[in-house]
């Protein structure tokens, strides 16, 4: 074949370029990985070793230091999916009793979006009685039998607001800081920033009870972060973790030899391809191997004392909210960074009194026990506990008294309640107020972005600097909003 001088020049140029990218071990993948690791070093200056190599290359979940000294080291998030009614538990409104059954004032509803009910729906007073508790005088309803015991240990925020009005986008927003699919979850950001102290368990564990969440697995996904930072969901029925035992005829030694060979191949590929997901693969195989020994012991609640089981209301061998709260304590004891509980059972469009009473019976004892247990073990001071749903419920009634969907409440994003404890939050205070009818925030509004910024602050992060570059710009959990709620800090 005869080549023109122009074609010979082009072949030479391509060969030279290929040599530069391939033989010099400086391919596009390596450039991308170097950029990723360089960002980690910039965010966590203590994460590089003395020889200049970054340990994240071999262990993406190695512990990392935050921006400044943290008050908290770990998080337990008790997510009450479906949206609990703040008006039945925390936000007592005598005004609702005064105007019960009357139409909501039109001026309150101007420009408001409601999910299902009509704007002229009648106001609806709670049937629960309220009382003040502890030295803090925290106001709670009789539906909460146990939480008043720890009234002076929790920080109640009555002035939460969110942007979303329906469950799936609201849950995704609460968990990721965005209503769009594909953003990293809260737990993923925390493990990306801090790594993990657990050697034989995942950094981010997900437990669930009751129904399935509207937002699905996006609520604990890693989005555009490397997938090593996504949550590991334990199963709700049967064995929480599958395949803990080796097949017949495969010894522990044989398995270790096979994994070592596979690790060597993956490391070789990682060095040449520079794909961060290969590091995730290596970590996943090693984690699975370690969990074969650690997980059975973790999941065996029968090793807890009778007193502890009774404190939580836990029953070994069952999938209950109480068992999950006890597992959360066992997980953080073992170094797990972020434990996420989902309890999807609070969507009370009808019979809100009956529904709240039932769910408080299911969850209240375990919530309280978790705080008491963490405190007794010296873990509460550096563990943040979060309780709350994706939004609140309307002060207007949904459903007619003689209908099958009677006496419920619709979705409400303009005012709802959450509580937090431990990890640097100021105990025994209530932040924020709502108006006379509980429709709008009247004092100290706290947006979802503000909540995220405050929790990241207590974990040692400037929320504006915990970033990850994706598609040409730096993203963050609070993506471009949020202020730290100073009143909430101890």
C-alpha positions in Angstrom: 0.0 0.0 0.0 1.4 3.4 -0.9 1.0 6.3 1.6 1.1 10.0 0.7 3.4 12.2 2.7 0.3 13.7 4.3 -1.0 10.3 5.5 2.4 9.3 6.8 2.5 12.5 8.9 -0.9 11.8 10.3 0.0 8.1 11.2 3.1 9.4 13.0 1.1 12.0 14.9 -1.4 9.4 16.1 1.2 6.9 17.1 3.0 9.6 19.1 -0.2 10.7 20.8 -1.1 7.1 21.6 2.3 6.6 23.0 1.9 9.6 25.3 -1.4 8.5 26.6 -0.8 4.7 26.9 2.9 3.9 27.3 3.5 6.9 29.6 0.7 5.6 31.9 -1.0 9.0 31.5 -4.3 8.0 29.9 -7.5 9.9 30.2 -8.7 7.6 33.0 -5.5 8.4 35.0 -6.0 12.1 34.5 -9.6 11.7 35.8 -8.5 9.6 38.8 -5.7 12.1 39.6 -8.2 14.9 39.5 -10.5 13.0 41.9 -7.7 12.1 44.3 -6.4 15.6 44.2 -9.8 16.9 45.2 -9.8 14.5 48.1 -6.4 15.7 49.2 -7.5 19.4 49.0 -10.6 18.7 51.0 -8.7 16.4 53.5 -5.1 17.5 53.7 -4.3 14.8 56.2 -5.3 12.0 53.9 -2.1 11.7 51.9 0.8 9.5 53.1 4.5 10.6 53.6 5.5 9.0 50.2 3.0 11.2 48.4 0.5 8.3 47.6 -3.1 8.7 48.6 -4.4 5.8 50.7 -7.9 6.4 49.1 -6.5 4.7 46.0 -6.4 1.4 48.0 -9.2 2.1 50.5 -11.6 4.8 49.5 -13.3 4.6 52.9 -10.1 5.2 55.0 -10.8 7.7 57.8 -10.3 11.3 56.7 -10.2 14.5 58.8 -12.9 17.2 58.2 -12.2 20.9 57.8 -12.1 21.7 61.5 -12.5 19.9 64.9 -15.9 18.2 64.9 -18.4 17.9 67.7 -19.9 14.7 66.2 -18.3 11.7 64.6 -21.4 9.8 63.3 -25.1 10.1 62.5 -28.2 8.0 63.1 -31.1 9.3 61.0 -34.6 8.1 62.1 -36.5 9.1 59.0 -40.3 8.9 59.5 -41.4 8.6 55.9 -44.9 9.6 54.9 -44.7 12.8 57.1 -45.8 12.7 60.7 -48.4 15.3 61.8 -46.7 17.9 63.9 -50.1 19.1 65.1 -50.8 15.7 66.7 -47.4 15.5 68.5 -45.4 18.7 69.0 -47.1 21.9 67.7 -50.1 22.6 70.0 -52.5 25.1 68.6 -55.3 26.3 70.9 -56.4 28.5 67.9 -57.4 25.4 66.0 -59.6 24.3 68.8 -61.2 27.8 68.8 -61.9 27.7 65.1 -62.4 24.0 64.7 -64.7 23.2 61.7 -64.6 26.7 60.3 -63.1 27.5 56.8 -59.4 28.4 56.7 -58.9 32.2 56.3 -58.5 32.9 52.5 -55.5 35.2 53.1 -53.5 32.2 54.5 -54.1 30.2 51.3 -53.3 32.9 48.8 -50.7 31.5 46.4 -50.4 28.2 48.3 -50.2 24.8 46.7 -52.0 21.9 48.3 -51.6 18.3 47.3 -55.2 17.0 47.5 -57.6 19.0 49.6 -59.5 22.1 48.5 -58.6 25.5 49.8 -62.0 25.9 51.5 -61.4 22.8 53.7 -62.3 23.3 57.3 -59.8 23.8 60.1 -59.3 20.7 62.2 -58.2 20.6 65.9 -56.3 17.7 67.3 -58.0 15.2 69.7 -54.8 14.7 71.7 -54.1 16.5 74.9 -50.8 18.3 75.4 -48.5 19.0 78.4 -45.1 20.5 79.1 -42.3 18.3 80.2 -38.9 18.5 81.9 -37.1 21.7 83.0 -37.2 22.8 79.3 -41.0 22.8 79.3 -41.0 21.0 75.9 -44.6 20.6 74.8 -45.7 17.2 73.6 -49.0 15.3 73.2 -50.2 12.3 75.1 -49.5 10.2 72.0 -45.8 10.4 73.0 -45.6 8.3 76.2 -41.8 7.8 76.4 -40.2 10.8 74.7 -41.0 13.2 77.5 -38.5 11.3 79.6 -35.7 12.8 77.4 -37.3 16.2 76.9 -34.3 17.9 78.3 -31.9 16.0 75.9 -33.5 16.9 72.6 -33.5 20.0 70.4 -37.0 20.6 68.9 -37.4 22.6 65.7 -41.0 23.6 65.1 -40.2 25.9 62.1 -39.0 23.5 59.5 -39.9 24.3 55.8 -39.2 22.5 52.6 -39.7 23.1 48.9 -41.6 19.9 47.9 -45.2 19.1 48.4 -45.4 15.4 47.4 -43.7 12.4 48.9 -41.1 11.2 46.4 -39.6 14.6 45.6 -39.9 15.7 49.2 -38.1 12.6 50.5 -35.4 12.9 47.8 -35.0 16.6 48.7 -34.7 15.9 52.4 -32.1 13.2 51.8 -30.1 14.7 48.9 -30.7 18.5 49.0 -32.3 18.4 45.6 -35.6 17.2 44.1 -33.8 15.8 41.1 -32.8 12.1 40.9 -29.1 11.4 40.7 -27.7 13.5 43.5 -25.7 12.0 46.4 -27.6 11.2 49.6 -26.8 12.8 52.9 -25.1 9.6 54.1 -23.0 9.4 51.0 -21.7 13.0 51.5 -20.8 12.3 55.1 -18.9 9.1 54.2 -17.2 10.8 51.3 -16.0 13.5 53.6 -15.1 11.4 56.7 -14.5 7.9 55.5 -15.3 5.2 58.0 -13.9 3.7 61.2 -15.5 0.4 60.6 -13.1 -2.2 59.3 -15.5 -5.1 58.7 -18.8 -3.3 58.1 -20.1 -0.8 55.6 -19.6 2.9 56.3 -23.3 3.7 55.5 -26.0 1.2 56.5 -29.7 1.4 55.7 -32.4 -0.3 57.8 -36.1 -0.1 57.1 -39.5 -1.1 58.6 -43.2 -0.7 57.7 -43.8 0.2 54.1 -41.4 1.1 51.3 -40.3 4.6 50.7 -41.7 6.7 47.9 -38.2 7.9 46.8 -36.8 4.3 46.6 -33.1 3.6 46.6 -32.3 7.1 45.4 -32.6 8.1 49.1 -29.4 6.3 49.9 -27.7 6.3 46.6 -24.3 7.9 45.9 -25.4 9.8 42.8 -22.3 11.0 40.9 -20.0 10.2 43.8 -18.1 6.9 43.5 -20.5 4.1 44.4 -18.3 3.1 47.3 -20.1 5.9 49.2 -23.7 4.6 48.6 -25.7 3.1 51.5 -25.9 -0.7 52.0 -29.5 -1.7 52.6 -30.0 -4.6 54.9 -33.0 -6.8 53.9 -36.3 -6.4 55.7 -37.3 -10.1 55.7 -35.4 -13.3 56.0 -31.6 -12.9 56.4 -30.7 -9.2 56.5 -27.5 -10.1 54.6 -27.4 -12.9 52.0 -24.6 -15.4 51.3 -22.8 -15.0 54.6 -21.7 -18.7 54.4 -19.4 -20.1 51.8 -20.7 -22.8 49.4 -20.0 -26.4 50.5 -16.4 -27.4 49.7 -15.1 -23.8 49.7 -12.9 -23.2 52.8 -12.0 -19.8 54.2 -8.5 -20.3 53.0 -9.6 -21.1 49.4 -11.8 -18.0 49.4 -8.9 -15.8 50.7 -6.6 -17.1 48.0 -9.2 -16.4 45.3 -9.8 -12.9 46.5 -6.1 -12.1 46.7 -5.7 -13.1 43.1 -8.7 -11.1 42.1 -7.4 -8.1 44.1 -4.1 -8.2 42.3 -5.8 -8.2 38.9 -8.1 -5.3 39.9 -5.2 -3.3 41.3 -3.3 -3.8 38.0 -6.4 -2.6 36.1 -6.8 0.3 38.4 -3.2 1.5 37.8 -3.7 1.4 34.0 -7.4 2.4 33.6 -7.6 4.9 36.5 -11.3 4.2 37.1 -12.4 5.0 40.7 -15.1 2.3 40.4 -12.4 -0.3 40.4 -11.3 0.8 43.8 -15.0 0.5 44.8 -15.0 -3.1 43.5 -11.9 -4.0 45.5 -13.4 -2.5 48.6 -16.7 -4.3 48.1 -15.1 -7.8 47.8 -13.0 -7.2 50.9 -16.0 -5.8 52.8 -18.1 -8.9 51.9 -15.3 -11.2 53.1 -15.0 -9.4 56.4 -18.8 -9.3 56.9 -19.0 -13.1 56.8 -17.5 -13.0 60.3 -18.7 -9.7 61.6 -22.4 -9.6 60.4 -23.7 -12.7 62.2 -22.4 -11.3 65.5 -23.8 -7.9 64.7 -27.3 -9.2 63.9 -27.6 -11.5 66.9 -29.7 -9.4 69.3 -30.0 -12.3 71.6 -26.6 -11.3 73.0 -28.1 -8.2 74.4 -29.2 -8.2 78.0 -32.8 -8.7 78.9 -32.9 -5.2 80.3 -31.7 -3.7 77.0 -34.2 -5.7 75.0 -37.0 -4.5 77.3 -35.8 -0.9 77.1 -36.2 -0.9 73.3 -39.1 -3.3 73.1 -36.9 -5.3 70.8 -37.5 -9.0 69.9 -34.6 -10.9 68.4 -35.3 -12.5 65.0 -38.0 -10.1 64.0 -37.9 -7.1 61.6 -39.3 -4.2 63.7 -38.5 -0.6 64.2 -37.4 -1.3 67.7 -34.9 -3.9 66.5 -33.6 -1.5 63.9 -33.0 1.2 66.6 -31.1 -1.3 68.7 -29.1 -2.4 65.6 -28.3 1.3 64.9 -26.6 1.5 68.3 -24.7 -1.7 67.7 -23.6 -0.4 64.3 -22.2 2.9 65.5 -20.4 1.1 68.3 -18.6 -0.8 65.6 -17.5 2.3 63.8 -20.2 2.7 61.2 -20.4 6.4 60.2 -24.0 6.8 59.0 -27.0 4.7 59.9 -30.3 5.4 58.2 -33.6 4.1 59.4 -36.7 4.4 57.3 -40.2 3.9 58.7 -42.8 4.5 56.0 -46.1 4.6 57.8 -47.1 8.2 58.6 -49.1 9.2 55.5 -52.4 9.9 57.4 -54.8 11.4 54.8 -57.5 9.7 56.9 -57.9 8.9 60.6 -54.9 10.9 61.6 -55.6 10.5 65.4 -55.8 6.7 65.1 -52.8 6.6 62.8 -50.5 8.7 64.9 -51.4 6.8 68.0 -50.5 3.5 66.3 -47.2 4.7 65.0 -46.2 6.3 68.2 -46.9 3.0 69.9 -44.6 1.4 67.3 -41.7 3.9 67.5 -41.8 6.1 70.5 -40.3 3.6 73.0 -37.4 2.7 70.7 -36.6 6.3 69.9 -36.4 7.2 73.5 -34.5 4.0 74.4 -31.9 4.8 71.7 -31.1 8.2 73.3 -31.0 6.7 76.8 -28.8 3.8 75.6 -26.4 6.0 73.7 -26.1 8.4 76.6 -25.4 5.6 79.1 -22.7 4.2 76.9 -21.0 7.6 76.4 -21.9 7.7 72.7 -24.5 10.5 72.6 -22.0 13.3 73.0 -20.5 12.6 69.6 -23.4 10.9 67.8 -26.1 13.0 66.1 -29.6 11.6 66.2 -32.2 13.0 63.8 -35.9 12.4 63.8 -38.4 13.7 61.3 -40.2 13.2 58.0 -40.2 14.9 54.6 -42.8 17.6 55.4 -45.7 18.1 57.8 -49.5 18.0 57.7 -52.2 20.7 57.1 -54.2 22.3 59.9 -57.2 21.7 57.6 -59.1 18.4 57.5 -59.1 16.0 54.6 -62.1 13.7 54.2 -65.7 14.0 55.4 -66.8 12.8 58.9 -69.0 10.1 57.3 -66.4 9.1 54.6 -64.0 6.2 54.5 -61.1 8.6 54.4 -62.3 10.8 57.2 -60.5 13.2 59.6 -57.1 13.1 58.0 -54.6 15.8 57.0 -53.0 16.7 53.7 -49.3 17.3 52.9 -47.9 20.5 54.2 -44.5 21.9 53.4 -44.8 25.4 55.0 -44.3 24.3 58.6 -43.4 21.1 60.3 -41.4 19.7 63.3 -38.2 17.7 63.7 -36.1 16.9 66.7 -32.4 16.3 67.1 -30.1 15.1 69.9 -26.5 14.7 70.8 -23.4 15.6 68.7 -23.2 19.2 69.7 -26.9 20.2 69.4 -28.1 22.3 72.3 -30.3 20.1 74.5 -33.6 21.1 76.1 -34.5 23.9 73.7 -37.3 24.6 71.2 -36.5 26.6 68.1 -39.1 28.4 66.0 -42.8 29.0 66.2 -45.7 28.7 63.8 -48.7 31.1 63.4 -51.9 30.8 65.4 -53.3 28.0 63.2 -50.0 26.2 62.5 -50.0 27.0 58.8 -46.9 29.2 58.3 -43.7 29.7 60.2 -43.9 32.8 62.4 -40.4 32.8 63.9 -36.9 31.4 63.1 -37.6 29.5 59.9 -35.2 26.5 59.3 -35.0 25.3 55.7 -33.9 21.8 54.7 -30.6 23.3 53.4 -30.1 25.0 56.8 -30.6 21.7 58.6 -28.0 20.0 56.4 -25.6 22.9 56.8 -25.9 22.7 60.6 -25.4 18.9 60.8 -22.3 19.2 58.5 -21.0 21.9 60.7 -21.2 19.7 63.8 -19.4 17.0 61.8 -16.5 19.4 61.2 -17.4 20.7 57.7 -17.9 24.1 56.1 -20.9 23.0 54.0 -19.8 25.4 51.2 -16.4 23.6 50.9 -17.5 19.9 51.0 -17.8 19.7 47.2 -17.4 17.2 44.3 -16.7 18.3 40.7 -19.2 16.8 38.3 -20.0 17.8 34.7 -17.9 20.9 35.0 -18.9 22.4 38.3 -18.6 21.8 42.0 -21.6 20.3 43.7 -22.4 20.2 47.4 -25.2 18.8 49.6 -26.6 22.3 50.3 -26.1 23.3 46.6 -25.8 26.8 46.8 -28.0 27.5 49.8 -28.1 27.0 53.6 -26.9 28.7 56.7 -25.9 27.2 60.0 -28.6 27.5 62.7 -26.5 28.9 65.5 -29.4 28.7 68.0 -29.3 25.0 67.7 -25.6 24.7 68.7 -24.5 23.9 72.3 
